[in-house]
Amino acid sequence: MSILFNVMSFRQALLTAGRPLLTPSRSMKARMSKNEFLHWKRCRRHPAIDQSILLYRSAACRGRVTRSAIRRSVREERDYIGVSIRHNHVSYYGAEGTPWEKSNRVTNGLIQDIAMVAQQVDLPDVEFIGFFHDGYGGVNLPDARNVCLPVFVQEKPRSSKGILATPRSVQGFSDYILGTATKDNTIPLERKINKAFFRGTTTGGVYTLNNWKNFTRSKIVKASLDHPDLLDARFTRVVQYDSEKLVKVMENEGYLTETHVEHSEQWKYRMIVVPDGNSVPDRLLDFLASNVVVLKQESENEEFWYQDLKPYEHYIPFKRDVSDLVEVIRKTLKNETLMTHVSDSSTHYVLANLNSDCIKCYLVHLLYEYADVYVEDH
């Protein structure tokens, strides 16, 4: 499978068989070299790139990041997708007959974004492994090459060794966050509803009759039931559960709501609670750009840009076990100066550092740094 992009509207993708992901049009302006592109975009190299590549530059891994090892690993592990860049044609392999065969995370995600960048700039000839599930935990293959087998991921636990590529929340280079910020910053923070808000589904594990109240998201809703003056939090849908009886129990105890709240309505609150789900919350970037105060759960999960975020500068932290959430909300609502500072700083950070040019810069830097450790064997 592959994707062919219309030059006039590359956001529209047409699935075609037997072709590379992108075939550059002859009518397009010639691609730039790496240095021309980086100079034109005034690109900076994000420290997450060097941190991701460091292991594979070591003496122990030198010469071991090879095409043959990558292809063998994709054949052996159904969760892996092989990605190939040849003469700026981007294609992938390994999806047929796997859970990824018809997955939007393959056809409309990171691979598509690399193909878009290939329209503008010369990319190195490389192959790599992609993992697009939530919660990458590390290489899971039965031999010693594991430690020197880099896997491109979009998010991961800090303790795992995946190479951090660009996240799902910025895919497509649409700069929709500019529209988000423009729309939501029309409402001054002081005129927004003076409480915290959360809507979400039951993610983070499999919810059962015995354990459902132990999940982070359930604890957030419980805090709302106990303190409705400070927090409006409900589940909109029950997913990842093992019994229909659980749905009835949650309805009876007030944890569910049938009322759907659009994102544009959620931004009318002064604070938004953003917990992890199965992995990182894809909505975090949206909320940071929305002229609200983000209450972010402490977490071991990360995307490449998380290391830039500073508590009380870009967000307000609360404990992983949710034990301090109510007190954090209460104190923050009393501190107008802090709320204004955090809402302004977070919006400015996203617009300056996660716009489409910055994401393209990250991908170009990352692919060339990876090319330095990649070996094209036969």
C-alpha positions as CSV (number, residue, x, y, z in Angstrom):
1,M,0.0,0.0,0.0
2,S,1.1,3.5,-0.6
3,I,-0.1,7.1,-0.7
4,L,0.0,9.5,-3.7
5,F,-0.4,13.2,-2.9
6,N,-2.1,15.8,-5.0
7,V,0.4,18.7,-5.3
8,M,-2.3,21.3,-5.1
9,S,-3.8,19.9,-1.9
10,F,-1.4,17.4,-0.2
11,R,-3.7,17.0,2.8
12,Q,-6.0,14.9,0.5
13,A,-4.5,11.4,0.2
14,L,-5.4,8.8,-2.4
15,L,-4.5,5.2,-1.6
16,T,-2.9,3.5,-4.5
17,A,-1.2,0.1,-4.9
18,G,2.4,-0.5,-5.9
19,R,3.6,3.1,-5.8
20,P,5.8,5.0,-3.4
21,L,4.2,7.2,-0.8
22,L,5.1,10.3,-2.8
23,T,6.2,10.9,-6.3
24,P,7.4,14.5,-6.7
25,S,5.8,16.3,-9.6
26,R,8.0,17.5,-12.5
27,S,6.2,20.9,-12.3
28,M,7.3,21.4,-8.7
29,K,10.2,23.7,-7.9
30,A,13.4,21.7,-7.5
31,R,14.0,20.5,-4.0
32,M,16.4,22.2,-1.7
33,S,19.5,20.7,-0.2
34,K,19.6,20.0,3.5
35,N,21.7,23.1,4.3
36,E,19.5,25.3,2.1
37,F,16.4,24.1,3.8
38,L,17.8,24.5,7.3
39,H,19.0,28.0,6.6
40,W,15.8,29.0,4.9
41,K,13.7,27.8,7.9
42,R,16.2,29.0,10.4
43,C,16.1,25.6,12.0
44,R,17.5,24.7,15.4
45,R,18.4,21.2,16.3
46,H,16.3,20.0,19.2
47,P,18.2,18.3,22.0
48,A,15.8,15.4,21.9
49,I,17.5,14.3,18.6
50,D,20.9,13.9,20.1
51,Q,19.5,12.2,23.1
52,S,17.6,9.7,20.9
53,I,20.6,8.9,18.6
54,L,23.4,8.9,21.3
55,L,23.2,5.1,22.0
56,Y,23.6,4.2,18.3
57,R,26.7,6.4,17.9
58,S,28.5,4.3,20.6
59,A,31.3,1.9,19.8
60,A,29.0,-1.0,20.9
61,C,26.5,-0.2,18.1
62,R,28.8,1.1,15.4
63,G,28.1,-0.6,12.1
64,R,25.1,-2.6,13.5
65,V,22.2,-0.4,12.5
66,T,21.9,-2.1,9.1
67,R,19.2,-2.5,6.5
68,S,19.4,-6.3,6.7
69,A,18.8,-6.2,10.5
70,I,15.9,-3.8,10.1
71,R,14.2,-5.9,7.4
72,R,14.7,-9.1,9.4
73,S,13.2,-7.5,12.5
74,V,10.2,-6.2,10.6
75,R,9.6,-9.8,9.3
76,E,9.8,-11.2,12.9
77,E,7.8,-8.6,14.8
78,R,4.2,-7.8,13.7
79,D,4.1,-4.5,15.6
80,Y,6.9,-3.0,13.4
81,I,6.6,-1.2,10.1
82,G,9.6,-0.8,7.9
83,V,10.0,2.6,6.3
84,S,12.2,3.2,3.3
85,I,13.5,6.5,1.8
86,R,15.1,6.1,-1.7
87,H,15.9,9.1,-3.9
88,N,13.2,11.0,-2.0
89,H,10.5,8.4,-2.6
90,V,9.0,7.2,0.7
91,S,7.4,3.8,1.0
92,Y,6.7,1.3,3.8
93,Y,6.6,-2.4,4.1
94,G,5.5,-5.1,6.6
95,A,1.9,-3.9,7.1
96,E,0.2,-6.6,5.0
97,G,-1.5,-9.2,7.2
98,T,-0.7,-7.3,10.4
99,P,-2.9,-5.0,12.6
100,W,-1.4,-2.1,10.7
101,E,-2.7,-3.1,7.3
102,K,-5.5,-0.5,7.3
103,S,-4.4,1.7,10.1
104,N,-4.6,5.5,9.8
105,R,-1.5,5.7,12.0
106,V,0.5,4.3,9.1
107,T,-1.2,5.8,6.1
108,N,-2.0,9.3,7.6
109,G,0.7,9.7,10.2
110,L,4.5,10.1,10.4
111,I,5.2,8.3,7.1
112,Q,2.9,10.7,5.3
113,D,4.6,13.7,7.0
114,I,8.1,12.5,5.8
115,A,6.7,12.2,2.3
116,M,5.5,15.8,2.5
117,V,8.9,17.0,3.6
118,A,10.4,15.0,0.7
119,Q,8.7,17.5,-1.6
120,Q,10.8,20.3,-0.3
121,V,14.2,19.0,0.7
122,D,16.6,16.2,-0.3
123,L,16.4,13.4,2.3
124,P,19.0,10.8,3.0
125,D,18.6,7.2,1.7
126,V,17.8,5.2,4.8
127,E,15.5,2.6,6.2
128,F,14.1,2.5,9.7
129,I,11.6,0.7,11.9
130,G,8.4,2.5,12.9
131,F,6.2,1.6,15.9
132,F,2.9,3.4,16.0
133,H,1.0,1.8,18.9
134,D,0.6,3.6,22.2
135,G,3.1,3.0,25.0
136,Y,6.3,1.8,23.3
137,G,8.2,-0.2,25.9
138,G,11.3,-1.2,24.0
139,V,12.6,-3.7,21.5
140,N,11.0,-7.1,21.9
141,L,13.1,-9.5,19.8
142,P,14.9,-12.7,21.0
143,D,18.6,-11.9,20.3
144,A,21.5,-9.7,21.1
145,R,21.0,-7.2,18.3
146,N,18.1,-5.6,20.3
147,V,20.2,-3.0,22.0
148,C,21.4,-1.6,18.7
149,L,18.1,-1.7,16.9
150,P,16.6,1.8,16.8
151,V,12.9,2.1,16.5
152,F,11.2,5.4,15.6
153,V,8.3,6.2,17.9
154,Q,6.0,9.2,18.3
155,E,5.8,8.9,22.1
156,K,7.3,6.6,24.7
157,P,8.1,6.1,28.4
158,R,11.2,8.1,29.3
159,S,12.9,4.8,30.4
160,S,12.7,3.2,26.9
161,K,15.2,3.8,24.1
162,G,13.0,4.6,21.1
163,I,14.0,7.4,18.7
164,L,11.5,10.2,19.3
165,A,10.0,11.3,16.0
166,T,7.3,13.9,15.6
167,P,4.0,13.2,17.4
168,R,0.5,12.4,16.2
169,S,-0.8,15.7,17.5
170,V,1.1,17.8,14.8
171,Q,0.8,15.5,11.8
172,G,-0.2,16.9,8.5
173,F,1.5,20.3,8.9
174,S,-1.8,22.0,8.8
175,D,-1.0,24.6,11.5
176,Y,-4.5,24.2,12.8
177,I,-3.1,25.3,16.2
178,L,-2.8,28.8,14.8
179,G,-6.6,28.8,14.3
180,T,-7.1,27.3,17.7
181,A,-5.1,30.0,19.3
182,T,-6.7,32.8,17.3
183,K,-10.2,31.6,18.1
184,D,-9.7,30.8,21.8
185,N,-7.6,33.8,22.7
186,T,-10.6,36.1,21.7
187,I,-12.1,35.2,25.2
188,P,-10.0,36.8,27.9
189,L,-9.0,34.4,30.7
190,E,-10.8,36.5,33.3
191,R,-14.1,36.0,31.5
192,K,-13.9,32.3,31.3
193,I,-15.8,29.9,33.7
194,N,-14.0,29.9,37.0
195,K,-13.4,26.2,37.5
196,A,-11.5,23.3,36.0
197,F,-12.9,21.0,33.3
198,F,-12.4,17.4,32.0
199,R,-14.2,15.2,29.5
200,G,-12.8,11.9,28.3
201,T,-13.2,8.2,27.9
202,T,-12.2,5.3,30.1
203,T,-8.6,4.7,28.9
204,G,-5.4,3.8,30.7
205,G,-6.2,0.1,31.0
206,V,-9.0,-2.4,31.1
207,Y,-11.8,-1.2,33.5
208,T,-13.5,-3.9,35.6
209,L,-16.0,-3.9,38.4
210,N,-13.2,-4.5,40.8
211,N,-10.6,-1.9,39.6
212,W,-12.4,0.9,37.8
213,K,-12.3,3.4,40.7
214,N,-8.5,3.0,40.9
215,F,-7.8,4.6,37.5
216,T,-6.5,8.2,37.2
217,R,-9.5,9.3,35.2
218,S,-12.0,7.8,37.6
219,K,-10.3,9.6,40.5
220,I,-10.6,12.9,38.6
221,V,-14.4,12.4,38.1
222,K,-14.7,11.4,41.7
223,A,-13.0,14.7,42.7
224,S,-15.6,16.5,40.6
225,L,-18.5,14.7,42.3
226,D,-17.1,15.7,45.6
227,H,-16.2,19.2,44.7
228,P,-18.5,20.4,41.9
229,D,-17.7,24.0,42.6
230,L,-14.1,23.5,41.6
231,L,-14.2,20.8,38.9
232,D,-16.6,19.7,36.2
233,A,-15.4,16.2,35.1
234,R,-17.3,13.3,33.6
235,F,-16.7,10.3,31.2
236,T,-18.4,10.6,27.9
237,R,-18.0,7.0,26.9
238,V,-16.9,3.7,28.4
239,V,-14.2,1.9,26.4
240,Q,-11.7,-0.8,27.3
241,Y,-14.0,-2.5,29.8
242,D,-14.9,-6.2,30.4
243,S,-18.6,-6.1,31.5
244,E,-21.7,-4.3,30.4
245,K,-22.7,-4.3,34.1
246,L,-19.8,-1.8,34.7
247,V,-21.5,0.7,32.4
248,K,-24.7,0.6,34.5
249,V,-22.7,1.0,37.7
250,M,-20.9,4.0,36.4
251,E,-24.1,5.6,35.1
252,N,-25.8,5.0,38.5
253,E,-22.9,6.6,40.4
254,G,-22.9,9.7,38.2
255,Y,-19.6,9.1,36.4
256,L,-21.1,9.3,32.9
257,T,-22.7,12.1,30.9
258,E,-24.6,11.8,27.6
259,T,-23.8,15.5,26.8
260,H,-21.0,15.9,24.3
261,V,-18.9,19.0,24.8
262,E,-17.1,20.3,21.8
263,H,-13.5,21.4,22.3
264,S,-14.5,24.9,21.5
265,E,-16.8,24.8,24.5
266,Q,-14.2,23.2,26.8
267,W,-11.9,26.2,26.2
268,K,-14.5,28.5,27.8
269,Y,-13.2,27.2,31.2
270,R,-10.2,28.7,32.9
271,M,-8.5,25.4,33.6
272,I,-8.4,22.1,31.7
273,V,-7.3,18.8,33.4
274,V,-5.1,16.8,31.0
275,P,-4.3,13.3,32.3
276,D,-2.6,10.5,30.5
277,G,-4.8,7.9,28.7
278,N,-3.2,4.8,27.3
279,S,-0.1,6.9,26.8
280,V,0.4,10.6,26.2
281,P,-2.7,12.8,25.8
282,D,-3.0,13.8,22.2
283,R,-5.0,16.9,23.2
284,L,-2.3,18.4,25.3
285,L,-0.9,20.6,22.5
286,D,-4.4,21.9,21.6
287,F,-5.1,22.9,25.2
288,L,-1.7,24.5,25.7
289,A,-2.5,26.8,22.7
290,S,-6.0,27.6,23.9
291,N,-5.5,30.5,26.4
292,V,-6.4,28.2,29.3
293,V,-4.4,26.9,32.3
294,V,-3.5,23.3,31.7
295,L,-3.4,21.0,34.8
296,K,-1.1,18.2,33.7
297,Q,-0.7,14.9,35.5
298,E,2.9,14.0,36.5
299,S,3.9,11.3,34.0
300,E,6.8,9.1,32.7
301,N,5.5,9.3,29.1
302,E,6.9,11.9,26.7
303,E,6.9,13.3,23.2
304,F,10.1,15.0,21.9
305,W,9.0,18.5,23.0
306,Y,7.9,17.6,26.6
307,Q,11.4,18.3,27.9
308,D,10.8,22.0,26.9
309,L,7.8,22.4,29.2
310,K,8.3,23.9,32.6
311,P,5.9,23.6,35.5
312,Y,4.2,26.9,36.6
313,E,5.5,28.4,33.3
314,H,3.6,26.3,30.8
315,Y,1.3,24.2,33.0
316,I,0.4,23.4,36.6
317,P,1.3,19.9,37.7
318,F,-0.7,17.6,39.9
319,K,0.4,14.2,41.3
320,R,0.1,11.0,39.4
321,D,-2.2,9.5,42.0
322,V,-4.5,12.6,41.8
323,S,-4.3,13.0,45.6
324,D,-3.6,16.8,45.4
325,L,-5.8,17.8,42.4
326,V,-8.5,19.5,44.4
327,E,-6.0,21.5,46.4
328,V,-4.1,22.5,43.3
329,I,-7.3,23.7,41.6
330,R,-8.3,25.7,44.7
331,K,-4.9,27.4,45.1
332,T,-4.6,28.1,41.4
333,L,-8.0,29.7,41.1
334,K,-7.0,32.2,43.8
335,N,-3.8,33.2,41.9
336,E,-4.8,35.4,39.0
337,T,-1.2,36.4,38.2
338,L,-0.1,32.8,37.9
339,M,-3.0,31.8,35.8
340,T,-2.5,34.7,33.3
341,H,1.2,34.0,33.1
342,V,0.8,30.2,32.5
343,S,-2.0,30.6,29.9
344,D,0.0,33.2,28.0
345,S,3.3,31.4,28.2
346,S,1.9,28.1,27.0
347,T,0.2,29.6,24.0
348,H,3.3,31.5,23.0
349,Y,5.5,28.3,23.4
350,V,3.3,26.2,21.1
351,L,3.0,28.9,18.4
352,A,6.8,29.5,18.4
353,N,8.0,25.9,18.8
354,L,5.4,23.5,17.4
355,N,4.4,25.2,14.2
356,S,4.7,23.4,10.8
357,D,8.1,24.8,10.0
358,C,9.5,23.7,13.4
359,I,8.1,20.2,12.9
360,K,9.7,19.9,9.4
361,C,13.0,21.1,10.8
362,Y,12.9,18.4,13.5
363,L,12.2,15.7,10.9
364,V,15.0,16.8,8.6
365,H,17.6,17.1,11.4
366,L,16.4,13.7,12.8
367,L,16.7,11.8,9.5
368,Y,20.1,13.2,8.8
369,E,21.4,12.4,12.2
370,Y,20.0,8.9,11.9
371,A,21.7,8.5,8.5
372,D,25.0,9.0,10.2
373,V,24.6,5.7,12.2
374,Y,22.7,3.8,9.5
375,V,24.6,1.2,7.3
376,E,23.3,0.3,3.9
377,D,24.4,-3.4,3.7
378,H,23.0,-6.0,1.3
